[in-house]
Amino acid sequence: MRRQQEMRLDERYVPYLQMAGLYHLVRLNDRWFRLDEPLVSAFVERWRPETHTFHMPFGECTITLQDVAYQLGLPVDGRYETFGECPEGADEETVRRFARAYIMMLLGTQLFADKSSNRIHIRWLPFVARLEEMGGYSWGSAELAWLYRCMCRVANRHVVKLAGPLQLLQSWIFWQFPAFRPTGYDAFSWPLASRWSGYNHGISEKGPRFIWMPYSTPDVLQVVHPEVLEPRHTMLWRCVTSLIYFAVVEWHQVDRVLPQFGGVQPPPHPTLNIDFLMSKDGRGGDCWFLSHLQYWHLHWETRADHVLRFDVVDDSGPSQEFLAWWHQHGKRFLSPEVYLGDPRGIPIPVEATQRGAG
């Protein structure tokens, strides 16, 4: 993860950032924390591309549109989809140009970072040119699609470097798994990922417990921006639908993680096989994807029809039926079972363990 320290936020950009729906993201560029590569790598080892979930001993969990909204303050409903300092006394058109450059920087370093971490695709230029329309896009779903795709790629043993919005991934780990959380970061503000500002995994101590609903406490809710809690956004947190970032299409499989929304998890339905979409990333051009991926775009357009309905309970978690299914089908441990047994080939005689001569 890296930021553009040379390009500072100018207060004159703020109206345009608010117009584009990206203003909350600015706080993360100013309040940075370092990537804990061993921790993130350990979680990527547990990522299953076919379900878009982390396989844990207790069941499945994943990053959802709800996490994107809370962690980064991005809108999740809507349409899919080297500058210095702005001079003093600049006219409005000059400020707009610098604001566009700042937005491009945010897109390339915060939301849709590639392995270079400092480049942005030229396809964004027509969108940034229309600043007034940028606030109508679902930035959250596009970013989550990109994170899913990046983790699916690195699950391939031939890929050694993880790209994507890694701030979101690491902050999600800290919020959901208190045992990995650094100490001394009890205070937080909006967006929630800014809580870990200044974190350095080399000097921080860490507090295996999992919190299904870390955003439900009153102290969290009092700092949440009201826009994030609008019904048109919150209903999509529980929506099983396609996530689209240009030619990248991924699947939001929240039906497998109901406890993260206060539900009880039954045995899941068979996974949707979209392996054929994994090879489509737009590297050969983007002009074709609208017609060839029409079905998945239509699914997003009708997203309100795919919102899950389930009972919210006080003790959310996996059901007994799920645990029985998980014990049989889940990948609870990374090591083969042969390595999890007693490593001793033969029993050690009792006398061999006794102290004394002989």
Secondary structure, DSSP 8 states (H G I E B T S, - for coil): ----TTS---GGGHHHHHHHT-HHHHHHHHS-----HHHHHHHHTTEETTTTEEEETTEEE---HHHHHHHH----SSB--------TT--HHHHHHHHHHHHHHHIIIIIS--TTSS---GGGHHHHH-HHHHTTB-HHHHHHHHHHHHHHHHTSTT-----S-HHHHHHHHHHH-GGG-BTT-----SSGGGGGTT--TTT--B-----S-TT-SHHHHTTS-GGGG-HHHHGGGGB-EEEEETTEEEEE-GGG-GGGGT-EE---------GGGTT-SSTT-STTHHHHTHHHHHHHHTGGGGB------SS-EE-HHHHHHHHHHS---SS-GGGTS---SS---GGGGS-S--
